[in-house]
C-alpha cells in the first residue's frame, strides 16, 4: 500500500514536470555537463 502511494505521487510529479516543459531544461543541463566533462564546453 505504501509503495503504491509513493508510485502514484512520483508519477504525478513526472507528469507535472512534463506539462511544464521541464524536460527541455533537464536535457539542456545534461548536455552542458557532458560537454564540460570532455572539455569542449
ABEGO torsion letter per residue (X at the ends): XAAAAAAAAAAAAAAAAAAAGAAAAAAAAAAAAAAAAAGAX
